[in-house]
Amino acid sequence: MNDSTIRQTKKIMYLLDSLAEPGGVERVLTDKMNYLVSNGFEITVVTYQQGNHPIIFPLHPNVKHIDTSTPFYTIYKYNRIRRIFKLTQIKKQFRRVLQKIINAEKPDVIIITTYGIPTCGIVTKLDTKAKLIVEAHAPKSMTIEGNIHSKNRIRRFIDIVYNEYQCRKVKQFDLLVLLTESSYHDWKSIAKKHIVIPNPVTYFPESISHNTTPLKRIIAAGRLHPQKGYDRLIEAYAMISNQCPEWHVDIFGIGDEKQHLIDLIKYKKMQNKIFIHPATPKIYEEYSRSDFFVLSSRFEGLPLVLIEAMSSGLPCLSFRCKYGPEDIIEDGKNGILVEDGNIQQLAEKILWMCNHEKERNIMGIQARKTSEKYKKENIMPKWINLFNTLPQ
C-alpha cells in the first residue's frame, strides 16, 4: 500500500446502545477502549440508551463518554401505529444529536457492533469523513432474529424483514470485523470487506495451581438466556447424574431465564446436583475450584468464557455450535466437542470427563497453552495495525 494512501488514525468513536449490562460484549469493548487510550489513541464512546445507569465496567479516565439520551426502548409502550411515528421522531433526534457530536469530535473511525444494527442506516447518512466499521459479535441469523420475542407470526415476519433490511446497510460500511473466519459464511452476502480479529480475554492468570485431587465440580457461566442453552446442560446432566453421584454442576449468571431453569431443575429432581449462582466478579476463583467447564450454547460469536476457563487450566466440553467453539477447542486435545444439539452425546461426554481424571489434566495443560494467543498483548496490536493502515 502506498504511504500516501495511509492515514494515521488517532480518534476512534464507539457507538453503543449502553454500557450498563454486565455482559461479555460490554466487558470486551471496555477492555479494548481502555487499551487503546493507554496506547495513544483518543477514544470517545457514544451511548444512546445509557440514561442514569452507571457504566458497569471501569472505563479509563481518558475515555470520553457521551450519551445522546435517545431511549429507543420507550416506543414499545405505544401501540403498533403510534410506535412507528415515535420511532421516526427518535431517529431524527438521534441523528441530529449524533451529527453534532461528530462535528465536535471529528473521529477518524466510527465503530458500531451488530447489536446496534438498527443504527446502521442512520450512521451511513451522517456527514463525516470517518471510516465506518461494524464489529460482528453474533451470527447474522441471530442478529436478525435474536431480539424478536413476539409470538404473532405476522409481527415476527415484519420484524425479521425489517431487521434483514437493516443488516444490509452493513454493505455501506468500509469494513466488517469478525471474531472467527468461520462466521464469514454467515455474513459474506453483505460484507463489503472483512477482517478477522478475535476478542481478547480480559484477564490471564500468571500462574495456576493444579488440584491434586478432583473437586468433582463442573462449572458453566454466562447470561441466563435461551442462547446459552443451560436447559440442554440440565437435561444432559440429569441423564447421567446417578452414574457420578459425588459430582455436581454450578452455573453462574443472571438473566430472565433463571426461574425457567430453576423449575426445570426441580422437574428433573436435580436440586441437590445442579445449582444456579449470581454472576460473580471473582469467576476465576470459581474456575480454580472446578474440574472442567461445559458450554451448552445454541450459538456464539466467540465464547470468551471458554477462553477464560482454558486460561485457568480447565478442559472444556462444548457443542459444535455456530460460531467459535471449533475455532478454540481441538477435540480430544484441549477439550471435547460434541454434535450440536445432541444432548445424549453431551451427557455421555460429561460422564467420560468425570471418569477420566488423567486425561482431563492433560487436556487442561493444553487448554491453557491454547488460551495464550487471546491475551490482550497478542490481540490488540492487530487493532492498532488495522487503524494505522486504513486507506484514505
GUDREN-976576 format. One line per field, with one value per residue: x, y, z of N, C-alpha, C in turn. Coordinates in pm, whole numbers. Each point is the difference from the previous one (the first is absolute). Layout:
REM GUDREN-976576
nxx <- [X/...];
nyy <- [Y/...];
nzz <- [Z/...];
caxx <- [X/...];
cayy <- [Y/...];
cazz <- [Z/...];
cxx <- [X/...];
cyy <- [Y/...];
czz <- [Z/...];
This chain:
REM GUDREN-976576
nxx <- [84/-29/112/-20/-32/104/-96/49/-61/-61/-106/-36/-114/-39/-92/-52/-80/76/54/-126/1/5/-3/25/-98/-76/33/-14/-111/-33/35/-63/-104/6/17/-92/-77/40/-32/-45/-107/-75/-58/-105/-76/-82/-78/-105/27/112/-56/-62/3/64/119/-29/86/105/-28/102/56/87/-84/-36/-96/-82/-110/-63/-30/14/-89/53/36/-9/33/48/-12/24/-118/-28/-114/-29/35/-55/-102/-3/13/-82/-73/14/-22/-94/-48/8/-47/-88/-24/-7/-66/-63/-12/-33/-77/-30/-20/-56/-72/108/-51/-112/-16/-81/-86/-6/23/69/-31/-105/122/19/-131/-1/91/-48/-101/91/22/82/128/-56/92/-90/2/-36/-18/19/-89/-76/-46/-1/-24/88/77/-51/13/120/-44/-46/-89/-55/-113/-38/-44/-106/-7/19/-84/-82/19/-12/-103/-50/29/-53/-97/-7/4/-81/-26/37/-64/-61/37/110/-37/-3/6/49/-61/-60/89/-39/-7/104/-21/-18/111/54/-129/35/111/21/53/77/16/85/-58/49/-91/59/66/-94/12/132/-35/87/-67/-5/-83/68/-127/46/-117/-84/-52/-12/49/-115/56/-96/13/-80/-56/-98/29/-108/68/15/-125/-19/-114/85/74/-110/-55/117/18/-128/47/106/-75/-85/72/-18/-43/133/-38/24/-101/88/-111/79/-98/-40/-133/-80/97/34/-121/6/125/-37/-104/86/83/-105/-42/129/-48/52/-91/42/-19/-97/90/-87/108/-3/4/128/53/-20/-38/117/-45/-115/66/75/-129/30/-61/-115/-2/-130/6/-124/66/-106/60/108/75/59/-23/7/-117/-3/39/-89/-91/33/-4/-105/30/-120/-14/-43/-128/-21/-122/-9/-37/-79/107/119/-82/-32/-2/-55/-96/110/-94/-7/35/-80/-82/-131/-24/-128/-72/-17/-48/105/-110/-36/59/-63/-106/20/26/-108/-65/40/-26/-114/4/51/45/74/-95/-83/91/18/-131/-3/110/-54/-108/80/72/-114/-38/130/-43/-90/124/-26/117/-75/-112/20/124/-86/-67/110/43/-121/-7/124/-74/-98/-49/48];
nyy <- [-119/93/56/51/-131/8/-19/95/-110/101/44/-80/-16/-47/-58/9/-102/-75/39/-39/-91/-95/32/-107/45/38/-115/-71/71/-10/-128/-8/70/-69/-108/36/47/-116/-18/115/-79/85/-41/0/-26/-15/17/-74/-99/65/117/-27/-105/-50/40/-119/19/10/124/-3/80/-43/-102/70/19/-18/38/-50/-81/-104/-19/-75/-59/131/-30/-101/116/24/20/-98/65/28/-126/-17/78/-62/-114/51/42/-114/-62/91/-14/-132/6/88/-67/-117/68/60/-120/-52/104/-24/-131/8/-110/-78/-66/-51/-58/-85/-64/-130/25/88/-114/22/28/-112/-3/29/-89/-80/65/-24/127/-93/26/-34/-94/-78/-49/-123/-20/-120/10/-21/-124/13/-130/-3/72/-76/-117/32/120/-95/50/70/-56/122/-91/78/27/-131/-28/96/-43/-123/35/71/-100/-81/90/7/-132/17/84/-119/-23/99/-91/55/-53/-132/14/-120/-78/-67/-71/-99/106/6/-131/45/71/-96/-26/56/-73/131/-1/-106/-5/-93/47/-104/-21/97/-87/29/-119/-8/-105/63/-57/-131/-37/-109/-37/-46/39/-77/114/-78/104/12/86/92/93/102/84/14/-46/-15/106/10/-39/69/15/10/85/59/-2/40/89/29/-19/63/84/-102/24/123/-75/2/6/129/78/98/71/88/83/105/13/26/-84/74/54/14/36/81/33/10/64/64/25/24/58/113/29/-124/23/84/96/99/69/112/84/-31/108/-101/5/64/47/18/50/63/9/-14/-105/44/60/32/6/34/106/72/112/45/100/26/-120/120/-48/-50/114/62/-95/4/134/-53/-57/46/-131/15/-11/-10/51/-56/97/75/71/-57/-92/-21/133/-37/-91/-69/-64/-35/127/106/-92/5/-32/37/-87/107/24/-82/8/-108/50/116/-71/-73/115/52/-115/3/129/-30/-98/105/-11/-103/-43/25/-49/-97/-14/8/-75/-77/-1/0/-91/-59/24/-28/-53/-11/4/105/-34/-107/45/86/-48/-101/47/17/-116/-51/66/-40/-96/67/-31/104];
nzz <- [0/-84/48/-121/-1/87/86/74/39/56/-70/101/-66/116/-75/124/18/78/113/6/-97/95/-130/-77/-81/104/53/-112/-27/128/-3/-117/45/113/-75/-87/98/52/-128/49/3/-71/110/-81/105/-103/105/-29/87/32/-29/114/-82/104/-43/-49/-101/80/-38/-83/94/-92/25/-105/90/-105/64/-105/102/-80/97/-93/114/16/-126/77/62/-130/-56/-88/-24/126/12/-119/39/120/-68/-91/101/66/-117/-26/122/-9/-124/43/113/-68/-91/100/54/-116/-20/127/-8/-121/19/8/105/-52/118/-62/81/-27/129/-72/-63/81/52/-69/-28/129/40/-96/61/94/23/-46/22/115/18/-60/124/-37/130/-55/98/-107/-26/-131/-1/101/-80/-95/62/49/-38/-81/84/-97/46/-32/-85/-14/131/25/-99/43/126/-47/-78/103/85/-92/-17/132/4/-101/98/50/-114/64/89/47/117/-10/130/-30/87/-99/-65/81/77/-84/8/122/-23/-73/9/117/5/2/122/25/132/43/110/65/92/70/74/90/53/13/77/75/98/-4/96/-29/-4/115/44/-67/-42/-108/-66/-65/-83/2/-95/26/-86/87/-119/-76/-45/131/-24/112/-66/-102/72/47/-123/-48/97/-16/-123/52/68/-20/-112/45/102/-4/-127/-31/-42/-19/-15/-59/38/-67/10/-103/-34/104/6/-133/20/99/-75/-102/81/47/-123/-20/112/-46/97/24/-129/-32/5/16/-34/70/-102/-14/58/84/-129/-3/115/-65/-105/91/31/-128/-57/-49/-120/3/-132/33/-48/-41/33/-63/46/115/54/57/45/-122/-54/77/-19/-129/14/65/-117/-39/-14/-125/25/-131/-27/-119/81/-74/8/-8/57/-127/16/115/-4/27/-64/128/-31/-14/-50/5/-127/11/-68/-75/122/-4/72/-66/-109/25/32/-108/-62/61/-15/-127/-3/60/-90/-65/124/-33/-82/102/83/-88/-16/133/-4/-93/78/105/-64/-33/124/-1/-114/101/46/77/53/-24/54/97/-14/-16/105/70/-47/29/116/15/-55/59/-119/-66];
caxx <- [-84/78/-2/-87/-138/-16/-36/37/-125/19/-128/-93/-130/-86/-141/-59/-128/35/101/-65/-20/125/14/132/28/31/130/111/11/65/142/66/9/101/131/33/27/129/102/10/-119/-106/-119/-130/-107/-130/-112/-126/-103/62/-83/64/62/146/79/17/142/76/61/118/-45/20/-104/-109/-131/-111/-127/-88/-133/-105/-41/-84/-86/-126/-105/-79/-117/-107/-53/85/-3/64/141/72/15/95/132/47/39/123/109/39/69/128/89/36/94/122/73/67/113/102/57/88/108/74/68/56/-71/-119/-24/-121/-4/-120/-112/-55/-33/-100/59/84/-54/19/143/46/-51/63/103/128/106/48/-20/-108/30/-95/51/-103/14/-95/-33/-97/-136/-43/-10/-131/-112/31/-78/-142/-65/-143/-44/-89/76/7/92/135/43/31/123/113/26/59/136/80/25/101/128/57/69/141/69/44/113/129/63/-67/98/-58/75/54/-8/-116/-122/-11/-102/-129/-8/67/-91/-15/125/78/136/3/125/-27/76/-72/-4/102/-49/16/102/70/74/144/28/-117/32/-70/-56/56/-113/-118/-97/-130/-85/-11/-39/-48/-18/-52/-136/-108/-73/-14/119/105/-34/15/-101/60/95/-78/-53/109/55/-102/8/114/39/5/123/110/-78/74/24/-110/16/-26/-22/10/-53/-128/-79/-144/-25/31/-111/-23/105/-27/-115/48/82/-94/-71/94/43/144/26/123/106/23/-24/14/56/11/127/97/124/110/-25/123/10/-91/66/108/-61/-80/76/-11/-100/-92/-69/-116/-67/-61/85/96/85/123/-33/112/3/84/141/28/13/122/114/10/43/-114/-45/-136/-90/-91/-65/60/-96/52/134/101/59/90/121/76/22/46/-69/85/132/-15/-140/-82/-113/-106/-93/-85/-136/-12/3/44/146/54/-6/103/133/13/33/139/87/-2/67/135/76/131/-22/-45/115/80/-76/6/131/-6/-99/66/90/-84/-59/100/-6/-106/42/-15/124/6/-116/-18/83/-68/-89/83/48/-114/-29/110/17/-123/23/-74];
cayy <- [119/123/81/117/-41/-44/103/-25/6/27/24/-110/17/-118/34/-117/13/42/-79/-18/-141/-71/-103/-20/103/123/-15/-3/133/84/-38/50/146/32/-33/96/132/-11/-8/122/33/77/-86/50/-98/65/-91/67/-40/-20/67/20/-124/11/-84/-121/-33/126/60/84/139/77/-35/98/-61/91/-69/84/4/-34/-135/-65/-101/60/-9/-122/23/48/-101/-21/117/111/-37/39/145/32/-45/100/118/-27/-13/134/61/-70/40/140/8/-71/84/105/-62/-30/128/49/-95/-28/-130/-62/-128/-23/-144/-49/-146/-56/19/131/-2/100/132/1/91/138/32/16/127/113/75/-28/-62/-114/-135/-63/-140/-78/-120/-103/-78/-111/-38/87/-49/39/146/30/-58/-16/83/-3/-85/-13/-131/24/-33/116/97/-56/11/142/34/-67/71/130/-20/-40/125/75/-71/27/130/-29/13/138/24/-26/-124/-85/-73/-124/-64/-126/-12/-82/82/75/-64/54/143/33/57/145/60/67/-45/-50/-42/-77/31/-55/80/-35/-39/111/-27/-126/-29/-21/-138/-72/-112/-121/-77/-135/-93/58/72/-56/116/45/141/69/141/85/50/-98/36/-120/-18/-73/-142/-68/-105/-118/-51/-63/-125/-95/-47/-84/-134/-80/40/-115/-74/77/57/96/121/96/106/137/94/139/96/65/15/-26/-143/-63/-76/-117/-98/-53/-91/-119/-75/-67/-103/-111/-42/23/111/-26/-30/114/123/126/106/130/31/44/59/-89/-124/-78/-81/-112/-91/-71/-100/-87/-102/28/99/-43/104/-66/106/-26/73/89/79/-66/-14/37/-84/-117/41/26/-129/-64/70/-47/-140/-92/-54/45/-86/94/-31/61/101/113/-25/23/-114/-78/79/2/-135/-111/-114/-104/51/96/-6/-92/57/-96/41/109/-37/-141/1/-133/-4/89/-74/-104/61/50/-117/-37/98/-28/-127/-6/107/16/64/137/82/23/96/130/60/45/108/124/40/52/129/107/85/99/107/134/41/-71/37/143/54/-18/115/119/-8/27/144/76/-31/26/91/127];
cazz <- [0/-10/122/-17/21/138/96/139/74/143/67/-20/67/11/12/65/69/136/69/130/30/28/-103/-58/-100/72/66/-95/-60/100/0/-122/8/101/-57/-106/56/68/-104/-78/-79/64/-6/44/-10/-4/26/-26/96/131/101/130/44/7/-90/80/14/11/-118/22/14/-123/-98/8/-16/-29/-24/-81/65/-97/42/-101/61/47/-102/17/84/-89/-92/-119/-90/69/17/-122/6/106/-45/-97/79/75/-97/-43/113/15/-109/21/112/-38/-97/78/71/-101/-42/107/31/-124/9/-121/-17/81/12/66/3/-61/92/-33/-143/-40/-18/-122/-100/47/-5/-138/-55/70/-71/67/-79/78/-48/74/28/78/67/8/123/-4/-137/-67/24/134/1/-57/74/142/91/-38/99/-26/-46/-113/-121/-90/60/-10/-139/-27/72/-65/-126/35/47/-116/-73/75/-14/-132/7/27/-129/-18/89/-63/45/98/80/50/108/-51/-146/-35/2/-125/-84/42/-32/-127/-101/19/45/-104/26/138/62/122/121/116/121/100/131/95/101/-21/123/-20/38/51/87/-44/111/8/5/-66/83/-42/-27/-138/2/-120/33/-107/20/7/-121/-84/-84/70/0/129/5/-60/98/106/-55/-18/127/64/-58/48/135/90/-28/59/110/83/-80/-9/-100/45/-110/46/-96/27/-122/4/-9/129/58/-86/27/134/-14/-70/97/91/-77/-19/134/5/92/75/-97/-88/76/-74/84/-69/-64/99/-54/39/-73/-12/122/-20/-93/71/88/-87/-72/-144/-38/-106/-77/-62/-77/-131/-93/64/-89/43/142/87/120/-33/7/141/68/-49/57/138/-3/-4/-128/-28/-76/-67/-127/-120/-43/-75/-50/101/69/-85/-22/125/52/-84/59/56/37/110/40/-78/-76/-30/-105/45/36/38/146/44/-14/102/127/-1/10/138/81/-33/67/144/31/-56/63/-64/-130/28/38/-121/-80/67/-29/-140/-8/42/-108/-108/38/2/-120/17/90/-60/-68/-128/-83/-21/-109/-128/-14/-22/-138/-87/2/-59/-142/-74/-113/-1];
cxx <- [88/-15/-98/-147/-28/-36/52/-123/26/-132/-100/-128/-76/-144/-75/-136/26/116/-52/-15/134/23/140/38/39/140/114/17/66/150/74/17/109/140/41/33/134/115/-9/-120/-95/-131/-122/-102/-133/-107/-130/-113/59/-86/77/69/152/67/50/145/82/61/123/-47/15/-95/-117/-133/-107/-125/-95/-140/-113/-45/-97/-101/-136/-112/-94/-118/-119/-52/81/8/75/150/83/27/107/142/60/49/136/119/50/79/140/99/49/107/134/83/75/122/115/67/100/121/89/76/57/-74/-122/-30/-134/9/-129/-119/-65/-38/-106/55/82/-48/16/145/47/-46/63/105/132/98/55/-23/-102/25/-114/72/-114/25/-97/-24/-107/-144/-50/-4/-137/-113/16/-88/-147/-71/-149/-33/-97/80/18/99/144/54/40/131/123/36/68/146/93/36/109/138/68/70/149/82/58/114/129/57/-90/108/-69/88/65/-15/-124/-129/-16/-107/-138/-21/44/-92/-13/128/77/146/3/142/-38/95/-78/-5/113/-65/33/119/63/83/148/41/-129/48/-83/-48/56/-109/-120/-93/-142/-103/9/-50/-48/-25/-48/-142/-100/-100/-11/121/102/-32/16/-106/56/102/-73/-55/110/50/-99/5/105/37/10/124/125/-55/73/22/-121/36/-32/-6/3/-55/-129/-77/-143/-35/11/-114/-31/101/-19/-114/43/85/-90/-72/88/52/152/37/129/119/39/-41/24/43/-1/134/96/122/122/-13/127/25/-90/58/103/-55/-88/91/-10/-120/-87/-65/-112/-76/-60/73/91/62/141/-14/120/5/81/147/40/24/128/125/23/36/-113/-21/-146/-73/-107/-71/78/-97/70/5/96/60/98/127/92/37/48/-51/98/136/-9/-143/-74/-113/-102/-92/-98/-142/-19/16/46/153/67/3/111/139/23/41/144/98/8/87/145/84/132/-15/-46/119/89/-68/8/130/1/-96/64/95/-79/-47/99/-11/-110/34/-12/124/19/-112/-4/96/-62/-98/80/54/-111/-26/107/27/-130/29/-82/-130];
cyy <- [125/85/116/-35/-42/118/-40/20/21/13/-110/28/-132/47/-123/35/53/-85/-29/-147/-71/-116/-7/107/131/-7/9/135/98/-29/60/152/41/-25/106/137/0/-7/115/37/87/-77/74/-112/75/-108/75/-43/-27/59/25/-127/17/-89/-120/-39/128/44/81/146/84/-40/96/-68/107/-86/93/14/-19/-144/-65/-97/57/-12/-118/16/49/-115/3/125/117/-26/42/149/40/-41/99/125/-21/-14/137/71/-59/44/143/14/-64/82/112/-54/-28/128/52/-89/-31/-134/-46/-129/0/-149/-25/-152/-48/5/137/12/104/141/10/103/145/42/27/130/123/67/-18/-62/-123/-131/-68/-150/-62/-119/-101/-88/-117/-38/92/-44/41/151/42/-43/3/77/10/-99/-20/-140/11/-17/119/103/-49/16/143/39/-63/71/134/-16/-45/123/83/-65/32/137/-19/13/139/37/-40/-136/-71/-80/-120/-59/-130/-2/-78/82/83/-59/58/143/35/64/151/67/59/-45/-48/-33/-74/44/-54/100/-41/-43/110/-20/-134/-28/-26/-141/-62/-114/-120/-78/-143/-106/66/70/-45/111/39/144/45/145/78/44/-115/35/-125/-27/-92/-147/-73/-108/-130/-64/-73/-135/-106/-54/-89/-144/-87/29/-118/-85/73/73/105/135/93/108/134/92/142/94/63/11/-45/-150/-71/-87/-124/-109/-63/-102/-130/-88/-76/-114/-124/-57/10/110/-16/-28/120/128/123/109/132/13/57/63/-87/-136/-85/-84/-122/-100/-86/-108/-97/-97/14/91/-56/122/-68/94/-50/76/90/91/-56/-9/26/-85/-127/34/29/-131/-70/67/-39/-148/-101/-55/38/-98/89/-65/66/105/106/121/13/-123/-80/77/-5/-140/-94/-127/-109/47/97/6/-98/77/-110/58/105/-50/-144/-13/-135/-9/92/-70/-104/58/65/-115/-45/93/-30/-121/-8/117/27/75/144/91/31/103/140/72/56/118/133/51/62/142/116/93/105/106/134/42/-72/42/149/62/-18/115/127/1/30/151/78/-31/16/97/128/-17];
czz <- [0/126/-9/23/143/89/138/86/148/75/-37/77/-3/22/51/60/142/50/141/41/24/-97/-57/-100/68/62/-101/-69/96/5/-118/5/100/-53/-102/56/75/-99/-100/-85/81/-20/54/-14/12/23/-25/93/138/112/128/52/6/-105/80/22/-2/-132/41/7/-126/-112/22/-26/-21/-22/-74/59/-101/26/-98/64/44/-102/25/95/-82/-87/-130/-88/64/14/-121/0/102/-40/-98/72/69/-94/-46/110/16/-107/19/110/-37/-98/73/72/-97/-48/103/20/-120/6/-134/-34/91/-2/66/4/-64/95/-23/-146/-39/-18/-128/-101/39/-17/-142/-65/65/-88/76/-99/70/-75/91/12/82/62/11/122/6/-145/-58/30/137/17/-52/92/152/95/-39/90/-25/-51/-117/-130/-92/53/-9/-141/-33/66/-65/-131/28/44/-112/-83/69/-14/-134/-6/28/-129/-20/95/-68/35/102/73/64/110/-44/-152/-41/-4/-127/-91/30/-50/-142/-104/14/44/-118/8/145/44/127/111/119/114/93/130/99/92/-29/124/-31/35/51/88/-43/122/-2/8/-67/100/-29/-23/-147/3/-137/40/-122/32/7/-109/-87/-88/65/22/131/18/-57/94/113/-45/-9/133/74/-51/67/146/97/-22/50/123/83/-71/8/-103/63/-121/57/-106/50/-131/18/2/136/53/-82/29/138/-6/-67/92/97/-71/-20/132/17/100/80/-90/-87/73/-87/98/-77/-72/104/-67/32/-69/-13/125/-12/-100/73/93/-79/-74/-152/-24/-111/-64/-79/-92/-131/-111/80/-106/13/152/90/126/-23/18/144/74/-41/56/145/7/-1/-141/-19/-88/-61/-117/-113/-55/-86/92/115/64/-85/-35/122/47/-110/65/44/44/118/52/-88/-67/-25/-105/54/26/43/151/56/-6/103/136/7/18/137/91/-26/70/150/35/-49/49/-72/-133/17/28/-120/-90/61/-26/-143/-16/38/-109/-116/31/-6/-120/9/103/-71/-77/-133/-96/-33/-103/-138/-26/-32/-142/-100/-8/-74/-147/-80/-115/14/-78];
